């Protein structure tokens, strides 16, 4: 698809979009404009890196989705 075709489709979609969609598009464009490749705040990025390092060092344990569901069900049935 050409740039012109994409631009035309985006303009049409924006013209018909509701407020929530417009807010999301605006936020994505702001992230792009600022050159920040992540939608997370710096504090969130730091927390993820900290948790990842703890996991890799064996200080914390991760759970699969099925394990997490099982644990939640156990906690809720108590």
Backbone as a chain_set.jsonl record, in Angstrom:
{"seq": "XXXXXXXXXXXXXXXXXXXXXXXXXXXXXXXXXXXXXXXXXXXXXXXXXXXXXXXXXXXXXXXXXXXXXXXXXXXXXX", "coords": {"N": [[0.859, -1.177, 0.0], [0.517, 2.211, -0.767], [2.022, 5.242, 0.529], [0.324, 7.424, 0.247], [-2.174, 6.177, -0.01], [-2.378, 4.937, 2.494], [-2.355, 7.212, 4.135], [-4.77, 8.416, 3.315], [-6.66, 6.474, 4.148], [-6.191, 6.5, 6.919], [-6.854, 9.155, 7.563], [-9.606, 9.108, 6.933], [-10.501, 7.21, 8.78], [-9.852, 8.492, 11.212], [-11.494, 10.728, 11.053], [-13.938, 9.547, 11.561], [-13.699, 8.373, 14.02], [-14.203, 7.599, 17.548], [-13.917, 9.294, 20.761], [-12.205, 7.795, 22.502], [-10.611, 6.272, 20.742], [-9.342, 8.339, 19.381], [-7.829, 9.447, 21.47], [-6.023, 7.355, 22.004], [-4.665, 7.148, 19.551], [-3.532, 9.692, 19.48], [-1.802, 9.548, 21.728], [-0.035, 7.535, 20.854], [1.119, 8.826, 18.658], [2.395, 10.934, 19.979], [4.335, 9.542, 21.462], [5.852, 8.535, 19.357], [6.682, 10.955, 18.17], [8.285, 12.029, 20.161], [10.35, 10.326, 20.074], [10.531, 8.166, 21.707], [10.613, 4.819, 22.077], [9.087, 3.206, 23.639], [6.017, 2.57, 25.314], [5.858, 2.594, 27.969], [6.412, 4.19, 31.121], [9.445, 5.603, 32.436], [9.909, 4.774, 35.079], [8.393, 2.436, 35.159], [9.757, 0.859, 33.304], [12.207, 0.56, 34.635], [11.377, -0.925, 36.862], [10.556, -3.327, 35.668], [13.011, -4.2, 34.624], [14.377, -4.569, 37.042], [12.858, -6.615, 38.246], [13.21, -8.612, 36.342], [15.963, -9.09, 36.542], [16.071, -10.082, 39.156], [14.615, -12.431, 38.818], [16.244, -13.83, 36.992], [18.45, -14.192, 38.602], [17.557, -16.042, 40.312], [16.164, -15.259, 42.556], [13.479, -14.76, 42.608], [10.387, -16.385, 41.663], [8.803, -17.429, 38.69], [5.578, -17.957, 37.164], [3.667, -20.13, 35.086], [0.861, -19.462, 32.905], [-1.196, -21.309, 33.386], [-0.4, -22.302, 35.883], [-0.587, -19.966, 37.409], [-3.342, -19.428, 37.241], [-4.303, -21.679, 38.623], [-3.241, -21.188, 41.184], [-4.596, -18.816, 41.829], [-7.249, -19.715, 41.87], [-7.066, -21.479, 44.044], [-6.522, -19.665, 46.117], [-8.881, -18.169, 46.091], [-10.759, -20.04, 46.877], [-10.366, -20.443, 49.53]], "CA": [[0.0, 0.0, 0.0], [1.329, 3.424, -0.867], [1.894, 6.211, 1.619], [-0.88, 8.22, -0.007], [-3.338, 5.34, 0.295], [-2.419, 4.802, 3.956], [-2.748, 8.513, 4.679], [-6.195, 8.59, 3.023], [-7.417, 5.584, 5.031], [-6.049, 6.984, 8.296], [-7.673, 10.375, 7.681], [-11.018, 8.708, 6.943], [-10.762, 6.558, 10.059], [-9.78, 9.519, 12.262], [-12.697, 11.554, 10.939], [-15.092, 8.795, 12.059], [-13.343, 7.73, 15.285], [-14.73, 8.162, 18.791], [-12.923, 9.959, 21.614], [-11.202, 6.844, 23.013], [-9.67, 5.961, 19.66], [-8.541, 9.536, 19.136], [-6.858, 9.575, 22.556], [-4.987, 6.337, 21.808], [-3.867, 7.565, 18.39], [-2.751, 10.865, 19.899], [-0.712, 9.103, 22.597], [0.952, 6.84, 20.017], [1.839, 9.828, 17.882], [3.276, 11.66, 20.903], [5.473, 8.665, 21.745], [6.669, 8.528, 18.142], [7.255, 12.285, 17.991], [9.317, 12.23, 21.174], [11.431, 9.382, 19.829], [10.531, 7.151, 22.753], [10.085, 3.608, 21.462], [8.312, 2.45, 24.608], [4.827, 3.216, 25.857], [5.969, 2.577, 29.422], [7.155, 5.269, 31.761], [10.8, 5.206, 32.844], [9.807, 4.039, 36.337], [7.892, 1.099, 34.845], [10.859, 0.147, 32.657], [13.176, 0.217, 35.68], [10.791, -1.992, 37.683], [10.618, -4.557, 34.875], [14.41, -4.634, 34.605], [14.704, -5.032, 38.391], [12.202, -7.919, 38.44], [13.856, -9.556, 35.44], [17.259, -9.435, 37.128], [15.8, -10.936, 40.322], [14.202, -13.743, 38.303], [17.42, -14.48, 36.411], [19.357, -14.531, 39.695], [16.921, -17.082, 41.121], [15.61, -14.685, 43.785], [12.02, -14.833, 42.512], [9.914, -17.467, 40.824], [7.742, -17.093, 37.747], [4.548, -18.977, 37.019], [2.998, -20.187, 33.788], [-0.517, -19.002, 33.0], [-2.005, -22.354, 34.033], [-0.028, -22.309, 37.304], [-1.144, -18.755, 38.026], [-4.793, -19.653, 37.386], [-4.49, -22.66, 39.693], [-2.961, -20.514, 42.451], [-5.683, -17.865, 42.096], [-8.424, -20.508, 42.265], [-6.824, -21.955, 45.411], [-6.661, -18.531, 47.038], [-10.283, -17.758, 46.13], [-11.586, -21.07, 47.512], [-10.052, -20.49, 50.969]], "C": [[0.9, 1.233, 0.0], [1.096, 4.332, 0.331], [0.621, 7.042, 1.461], [-2.14, 7.436, 0.346], [-3.492, 5.168, 1.807], [-2.907, 6.1, 4.581], [-4.256, 8.752, 4.482], [-7.048, 7.742, 3.958], [-7.363, 6.064, 6.477], [-6.9, 8.234, 8.502], [-9.157, 10.028, 7.764], [-11.374, 8.082, 8.29], [-10.792, 7.576, 11.201], [-11.036, 10.386, 12.245], [-13.926, 10.873, 11.543], [-14.883, 8.218, 13.46], [-14.001, 8.406, 16.482], [-13.579, 8.706, 19.639], [-11.835, 9.009, 22.098], [-10.156, 6.523, 21.958], [-8.764, 7.152, 19.39], [-7.477, 9.723, 20.213], [-5.714, 8.589, 22.387], [-4.07, 6.73, 20.653], [-2.975, 8.744, 18.763], [-1.558, 10.439, 20.768], [0.364, 8.374, 21.804], [1.782, 7.826, 19.2], [2.792, 10.64, 18.755], [4.52, 10.832, 21.232], [6.417, 8.656, 20.547], [7.394, 9.856, 17.966], [8.411, 12.536, 18.955], [10.487, 11.266, 21.003], [11.544, 8.307, 20.886], [9.871, 5.898, 22.197], [9.209, 2.789, 22.418], [7.118, 3.256, 25.092], [4.861, 3.251, 27.38], [6.746, 3.79, 29.913], [8.504, 4.723, 32.215], [10.764, 4.374, 34.12], [9.332, 2.602, 36.095], [8.985, 0.259, 34.19], [11.885, -0.313, 33.686], [12.659, -0.945, 36.531], [10.838, -3.331, 36.946], [12.045, -5.085, 34.826], [14.838, -5.197, 35.953], [14.112, -6.424, 38.632], [12.838, -8.989, 37.558], [15.2, -10.019, 36.001], [17.073, -10.354, 38.331], [15.403, -12.337, 39.881], [15.406, -14.511, 37.769], [18.414, -14.917, 37.48], [18.767, -15.607, 40.601], [16.31, -16.568, 42.413], [14.084, -14.697, 43.793], [11.64, -15.947, 41.56], [8.82, -16.947, 39.91], [6.763, -18.249, 37.657], [3.995, -18.948, 35.601], [1.561, -19.712, 33.989], [-1.382, -20.036, 33.706], [-1.679, -22.451, 35.527], [-0.625, -21.11, 38.033], [-2.641, -18.907, 38.235], [-5.086, -20.61, 38.535], [-4.282, -22.006, 41.057], [-4.084, -19.535, 42.826], [-6.926, -18.619, 42.559], [-8.271, -21.04, 43.683], [-7.029, -20.853, 46.423], [-8.116, -18.114, 47.19], [-11.16, -18.766, 46.857], [-11.336, -21.157, 49.025], [-11.043, -19.683, 51.757]], "O": [[1.918, 1.275, 0.691], [0.104, 4.203, 1.048], [-0.07, 7.324, 2.44], [-3.069, 7.984, 0.939], [-4.601, 5.245, 2.336], [-3.774, 6.087, 5.456], [-4.931, 9.238, 5.39], [-8.043, 8.223, 4.501], [-8.373, 6.039, 7.181], [-7.593, 8.352, 9.513], [-9.882, 10.597, 8.58], [-12.418, 8.385, 8.868], [-11.67, 7.517, 12.062], [-11.574, 10.734, 13.296], [-14.853, 11.55, 11.987], [-15.806, 7.632, 14.026], [-14.314, 9.597, 16.457], [-12.411, 8.587, 19.268], [-10.66, 9.375, 22.105], [-8.959, 6.504, 22.244], [-7.559, 6.992, 19.193], [-6.349, 10.112, 19.911], [-4.555, 8.945, 22.602], [-2.847, 6.652, 20.768], [-1.8, 8.781, 18.399], [-0.44, 10.914, 20.568], [1.553, 8.573, 22.053], [2.996, 7.673, 19.07], [3.884, 10.995, 18.312], [5.629, 11.364, 21.276], [7.633, 8.759, 20.704], [8.583, 9.88, 17.649], [9.396, 13.181, 18.598], [11.495, 11.374, 21.701], [12.553, 7.606, 20.951], [8.682, 5.919, 21.878], [8.65, 1.77, 22.014], [7.2, 4.473, 25.259], [3.999, 3.863, 28.011], [7.609, 4.332, 29.222], [8.674, 3.512, 32.358], [11.492, 3.389, 34.243], [9.806, 1.668, 36.742], [9.12, -0.927, 34.492], [12.377, -1.44, 33.619], [13.421, -1.847, 36.879], [11.133, -4.36, 37.553], [12.266, -6.288, 34.97], [15.573, -6.182, 36.012], [14.788, -7.306, 39.162], [12.988, -10.136, 37.978], [15.53, -11.203, 35.939], [17.836, -11.304, 38.506], [15.806, -13.321, 40.5], [15.571, -15.697, 38.057], [19.138, -15.895, 37.296], [19.415, -16.035, 41.557], [15.97, -17.365, 43.287], [13.465, -14.65, 44.856], [12.453, -16.399, 40.753], [8.005, -16.118, 40.315], [7.081, -19.379, 38.028], [3.87, -17.886, 34.991], [1.103, -19.577, 35.124], [-2.216, -19.678, 34.538], [-2.576, -22.658, 36.344], [-1.114, -21.242, 39.155], [-3.157, -18.551, 39.295], [-6.002, -20.382, 39.326], [-5.058, -22.242, 41.983], [-4.47, -19.438, 43.991], [-7.58, -18.217, 43.521], [-9.237, -21.054, 44.447], [-7.638, -21.07, 47.471], [-8.547, -17.746, 48.283], [-12.2, -18.395, 47.402], [-12.044, -21.886, 49.72], [-10.942, -19.605, 52.981]]}, "num_chains": 1, "name": "protein.A"}
